[in-house]
């Protein structure tokens, strides 16, 4: 079978890169094609990068928050482009592992629902999205994020350990903190966020722990962790960072990122896929969420965390420290995601 991935975002965000890798894993032995607008997209074994998708037996609208519509009373061009991809061959199209962001409301949500009624299957990854779609009469299925099917890689584990050793970091004592910038897609004040992370780092250092910043996205000005990391590092002396894009060619970005996350004693996951990769790798993170998809991990999986808007670094310090090397069994979630994906795939009318 020939499968086309539609509504792709970027391979320069390792969370999204991990989604495409997980889809490819579940689509073996089918032929998988995708279009990326990255200047030089990072390779994912088993996915052919093409300038235009060929006629396919099935189209999979990839997971993520692709239906963000930050212009409240208008519809963005990107939003319309994503809708057009969904509706170009509706009976051969499934939407999988999606969240419907809160910015998709009013007219944009109405238009999205009109399109979703026409496609073969709709599978979402969080309860809020599921309930919104159900109330709108969409027969959606509630599952989990696609990335839950990814397992730890031994070679990547070894490279992560070497990275920590090279940086002279005691992994057991490390608290890895992922970062993200906020904009009209996810409304929050960047300076408030930076101050919260600085306060958290200072509290961790006082508690004898080693905070380490994590860089896992460099897709655009609005989706780059580097600027955030540099700003925080300018305020906290000697604060190290790990760039998950930098590793040997023997492992992939998502494998290395997952191993780095799971190698640290504790993880504060601001980015959603930091939390998912930790859980998929068998580790409980502290989940510092900013949207419905992140909140869902706390609600349904009962993991510790807080809404970024209400986060008090000093008050939450002991909760973060209590996650030290706490294990999580993700086998049932991986099984459910695989089952839900295969069921959705089987609904396609060739």
N, C-alpha and C positions, 0 to 999 in steps of 0.2 A: 504494500500500500504506500502511496505517496502522500506525505503529510506536510502541510504548510503552516508554519508558525506565524500568526498575525498579531498586530498591535504590540510588536516588540518595542523595547525602550532602548537600552544600551548595555554593551558588555563592559563598560567602564564603571558600572556600579555592580559590585560583586554579589549583592543580594539578587539582582536581576539575572546576572550571569549564572548564579546557583539555580534559579528557577528554570532557565533554559537547559542546564545540565541535567536537572531532575526529570524534565519532560523527555529529553533524549533517552535517558535511562529507561523510562517506562515505555518508550516507543520502539525499542529494539524488537524485531529486526527491520522495522519499516524505514523507508527513505525520508529523511527530514530536511526541509529547506526553510531558510529564513532570510529576511532582508534586514540589514542594519545600516543606520545612517552614520555610525562611527567612522571617523577617517580611516582607521586601521583596526577593525574589530578584533578582539582577542579570540583566538581559536577555541572552539568547543568540539572535541572529537565526536563524530557522528552527526554533526549538523553542517549541511552545505550552505555556504553564504552565497546568495544570488542577488542580482540587481533588480530582478522582478520575479515574483513567485510564479512557477509554472502551474498549469491546471492540475489540481490535486484531488485526491479521493476524500480528503478530510482537511479541515482548517481548524487549528486550535488557537483560540484567543488566549494568550499567555496570562498568567497571574500577575498581580501587582495592583497598583492604584491608578490604572491607565485612564479611568473616567473622572479624574479630577477636573473640575471646571471652576477656576478661581474667580471668574468674572460673573458675579452673582446674577445679574439681570441680562447678561448676554451669553452667547455660546462661543467658546473659543474655536479657532480653526482646527487645532489639534483634536479637540473633542469630536468635531464633525468628521474628521479624517478617520478616527478610531471607529466611529459608528458605521461609516461607509465600508470599512474592511469587514465588519461583522455581517453586514447585510448583502455583501456581494454574491455569496452563495449560501444562504441561510440553512438549507436542509443538510448541508455538508459541514456545518460549523458548530463547534462547541466552545463554551466559555468555561475555563477551569481555573480554580484557585484564586479567584478574584475577590477584591473588596470593593464595595461601593463607597467612596469617600463622602464625608458629610458635605463637601463642597459641591457635590453633584446633587442638586436639589431643584425644586421648581420645574422650570421648562426643560432643563438638561436631564433631570431624572425622568420626566415624562417621555422625552424622546428616546432615552436609553431603554425604558420599558417597552415602548412600541417596537423597538428592534429585537429585544430579548424574547418577545413573544414569538418571533419568527424562527429562531434558531433551534437546533436539535436538543441541546442540553445546556443548563446553566448551573455551575457548581461554584459556590462561594466558600470563603475560608473563615468568616467570622459571623457571629450570631446577629449582630446589628444589621449587617447587609442582608442576611437571610430573611430577617423579620420585615425589613423595609420592602424587599422584593415580594415576599408572600402577601403582605398587605396590598400590594399593587396588582396582585393576581398572577404573579410570575411563579411558575412551578420550579422553584430553585431547590437545590440540594445543599445541605450544610456539610462541609468537610473540614479539612485543615490545609495549611499551606503546602504547596507542592514540594518544597525543599525538605520536608520531613522524610522523604524517601532516601536522602543522601546519608551515606554511612562514612565513618572515619576511614582515612587511608593511612596505612602504616608508614609509607615513605614520607608522607606529609607530616605525620606525627614526629618522625625523626628529624625532619628539617625544622619544625617548630622548636623542638628541644635544642637544636644547634643554635637557632637564632637567639633564644633566651640565654644560652651559655655565652655566646659571642658578645651579647650586650651586658653580660655579668649580672643577670637578673635571677633572683631566686624565685622560680616560677610559683612555688607554694605560697609565697608572700605577696605575689603580684595581684593587683586589681586592675583588670583590663577595662577600659572605658571607651565605648564607641561614641561617635559624634555625628551631628548633622546640623546643617544650617536650616533656618526656618524662613519661609516666605509666604506669598499669598496662597500657595497650595496647602501648607500646614501653618496656620496662623499662630505665631508665638514670637516674643521679642528676643532677638539674638543676643543682645547684651545681657538680658536677664539669665538666659541659658548659660552663657559664658561664665557669669558670676556664680551660678549654682555649681558648675563643674569645678571652678577654681576653689570654691568653699569645700566641695567634696574632696578634692585632691589634698587640700591642707588638713582636713580632718583625718584622712587616711594616713597621711605622713605622721601626724601626731600620734595615731594609734599604732605606729610602727610598721605600717604597710607601704608597699611601693605601687603608687598609681602609674599606669602606662596607657597612653592614648592610642587608639586604634584607627587606622586610616583604611577604609574599605570602599570609598567611592570617589571618583574624579571624573564625573560625566559632564558637568557643565559648571558655570559660575555659581548657580543655585544648588548644585548637587556635588559639592566637593568638600571633603573633610579636611583638606590640607590647610586652608585658611583658618578654620576653627582651631585646629591643633596649634598652629603657629601663634595665634592670639593668646591661647591659654598658656602655652609654653613661655611666652614673654612675661607672664605674670607669676609663674611658679618655677623657681630655680631648679635646674637639673631634671626636669620632668621628661622622661623618654617617650618615644612613640614607635609603633611598629606599623610599617606600610605593608599591607597584605598583598600588594601587587608585586612585591620584590621577593623573588624566590627562584629556585632552579626551574628549568624547563621540564623536569621529570614529574612535576605535580601541577595541578591546575590551580587557578586563583581561589576557587571555592573550597578545594581540598585543603590548601594551605591556611586559608582563613579559618575554616572549621577546626583545624588542628591547633592553631594559635589560641583560639578562643577556649578550647578544651584543655590546653596545657596550663593556662593561668589558674591560680588557686580560686579566684573570684572574678566574676564578670558583671559589669554594669552595662546593660544593653539598651542604648538609646535607639540605635537603628533596629528596626523590627527583625531583620534577618540575622543580626548578631544573636538575638534571643532564640530564633528558630534553629540556627546552626548549632548553638550550644545544646539545646534540648535534643535535637536529632543525633548529636554526638554523645549524649548521655550525661549532660551536665545541667544543673539548675542555675540559671542566671538571675540577677536582680533586674527586673524588667521596667525600665524607665520610659514609659510610652507617651506618645503624642497624638494618637488617633484610635479609631475604633478597632483596627486590626491588632494593635498592641494590647489594648484593654482586654480583648477577647482571650489572649493567652493567659492573663491573670485570672479571668472569670472562669474559663473552662478547664484550665490545667492546674489551677490553684497554686501558681508560682508567685513568689513575693515580688512586689513592684509598686509603682506609684505613677500617677499622672504628672507629667512634666510641669503642668500649671500649678500643682499643689506640692511639689517636691521640696522638702526641707532636708538638706544634706546632713545637718547635725542630728536631727531627730531620727533619720533613717539609717544612720551609720551602723548601728548594731544589727539591724536587719540585713544589711549588705554583708557584713562580716559573718553572719550566721549561715550564709550560702556556701561557705568554704568547702570545696570538694564534695558538695552534695550531689548525689547521683539522680538521674532521671531515666526511666525506661520508655523509649519512644517506639518500641516495636509495634505496638497496637496502632499507633497513629500512622506509621509508615504503611502498615497493612491496609488501613482504612483508605488512605489517599490512593493507593494503588487500585483497590477495588472500585472506588468511586470514579477514578479515571477510566478504567476499563469499561465500566457500565456506561459512562458518558460517551465513550468512543463507539460502543456497540449500538448506540441510538442513531448514529449518523446514517442518512439515506444516500447510498452511493448512486 
